[in-house]
Amino acid sequence: MIRRLVGSGWLLFGVALALRAGWAAYRWATHGPAFDYDDEKLHWQLATHLVRDCALVSDDGRHAARMPLYPLFLALFAWAGTCGLLAARLAQAAAGALTAVLARRWAGAAWGPRAALIAGLLVCFDPFGIFFANLLLTETVFTLLLLALVGCAWQVVERPASRGALVGFALLGAAAVMTRPAVVLLVPLLWLLVGVWSGDRRRIWLRLAICPLVLAAALLPWGLRNKAVLGSFAWLSTNGGVTLYDAQGPQADGSSNQAFLPDTPAFRGLDEVTLDRTLARRAIEQMRADPARVLRLAGVKLRRTWSPIPNVAEYRSGAVATVGAVYTIVVLLGAVAGLARLRGRRTARALLWVPVVYFTLVHCVYIGSVRYRVPLMPLLAIAAASVLGVTQKPENQRAT
């Protein structure tokens, strides 16, 4: 029975869920429904107004402050008020547990049962994954979406005729963009790589045409709604310019500190679209005026993003910092070792690393933070597990 449970992934799911739900329950018991970060407050505001007023708007009147998919997810629980906060966190705990199962399945399909076990356990016990599952931030949901997206990309490469993998690839790409706009260039890059690496190049490009169509279909209602409400399509929200200025403005130090918004007279009274465009323009002007500073900040952001210990002073010492550092170093060293293992499944390894490199470069320009590497850790965990895997007898061989 135990062997059957482990083989099916249910035991792994249960352990991962218990860890994440247990952490959420502990924080609820000790801190109640309090939010730790301003972004959590904003996401819950958007969800609450959506349920109460049928309008995706923040308390301060912003209509496109964030992409809509995550607030829509939270709206499933916002109707329950304070109890909905706990329900949303427990739902994210389930999403984090599913990520561990998905990592296990992917590693097993590519490199066999040993790799499946290691990948599943690494994601299951990821201390940052456990921590962020309790926060009403996009990290946990986006991690699941990103892992599933890249997994479908590999399936399309391996089996170009698989309609299910292709449809999943198209839908997950759209869902990822509607959750976190920073992925907007990664998604078409994955389309391109799938087309180039596919074993059926004569037909795959025609089939991949569904991907941009699905993305356009997802973005169109959002853009039209923004045009009607704001006078601008704001396809990727009205937060891009704010974030770029936060990362590159004269006050930038590599971290996020948007205190400049209420304290700068020139920004007062601007509507959200004008503010976003103004800040983007000023950030680009600052970057052009001092390219050397851009490079210096990139180094700071790189260190912040891949720091083995959290950047927040509260968690930079003690057992929390030690556990986080050990986990991060083990996974990174294992993933790098996987690059040297050239035998078999090279396309799978390449697809695992493409998002890692992409988001590292993105956050060398934008804000650098440990939270932005959280969605990348399951990919690196699979890459690390591949070192101990075999390619002759993949887990799903009998099924295929």
C-alpha positions, 0 to 999 in steps of 0.5 A: 500500500505504501509503495502504491501511495508513493508511486501515485504521488498521493503521499508526496502531495499529502506531506507537501500539503501538510507542511504548507497548510500547517505553516498557514495555520500557525501564522493564522494562530499567531498573527491572525488575518494580518498582511505582511506585505503591501502587495498582499493588501492590494491583491485582497482589495482587488478581489474584495471589490470584484466580489462586492462591487463587480469591479476590479479596482483598488481602494485608491481607485486604480483599475489596472494595478495588477493583471486580473487572473490572481485577483480572480483566483482570490475572488473565489474566497473573498466573499467569505470575508476574513475566513476567506483569507485563511481559505485562500492561503489553504488553497495556495497550500494545495497549489504548492503541493500540486507543484511538488507532484508535478515536479515528480512526474516530470522528472520521472518521465524524463529521468526515471523513478530515482530522479522523480523521488529526488525532485518531488522531495526537493520541491516538497520541502522547499522552505521558500515554497512553504513560506510563500504559500501563506502569502497572498502574492502571485508566487505560489500560483505562478510557480505551478503555472510556470512549471506546468507551462515548461512541462507542456513545452517539453511534451510538445517537443517530445510528442508533437502530435499530442493535442492535449499537450499543445492545448495545455501549452497554449492555455498555460502561456496565456494564464501565465501572462494574465498572472504576471506580465514579466513572463510576456517575452518568455512565452513567445520564446518558448513557442520559438524553441518548441518549434525549433526543437520539435521532431516534427518541424513540418507540422509543428509551426502550423499547430503552434499558431493556436498559442498566440491566438489563445493569448490574444483571446485572453488579453482582448477582453482585458484590454478592451475593458481598460480602454473603456475605463482608463482610455488606454488598453494597458495590456500588461497593467499600469504597474510596469512603469512604476516598477521600472522607476522603482528599479532604475529611478534616481532613488533606486538601490536594487530593492523595492521602495515605492515611497517616492509615489506619495512624496514626489509633488510631480507625481501627485494628481496623475491618473494611473495611466499617465503616472505609469507612462511618466515613470517609465519615461523617466526611468529610461532617461535615467538609464540612458544618462548613466549606463554604468549605474545600470550595470552596478545595480544589475550586480546588486539585483543579481545578488539579491535575487540569488542570495542563499538567505532572505534579504529581509532583516527579520529572516537573515539569521537563525535557523530560518536563514540556515535552512534556507541557505542549505536548501538553496545551495544544494539545489543550485549545485545539483542543478549546475551539476546536471548541466555537465551530465550530457547523456540524454534529454538535453532538450528537457534540461535546456527548457528547465534553464531557459526560464531561470536565465530569462527571469535572472536577466529580467530582475537584473533590470527590474527589482531583485528579490528572493521572491522572484526566484521562488517560481524557478526553484522547482525547475532547478530541483528537477535539473538537480534530480536529473543527476541521479536519474537514468534515461533508459527506463523513464517512469512513463515508458510503459504508458508511452 
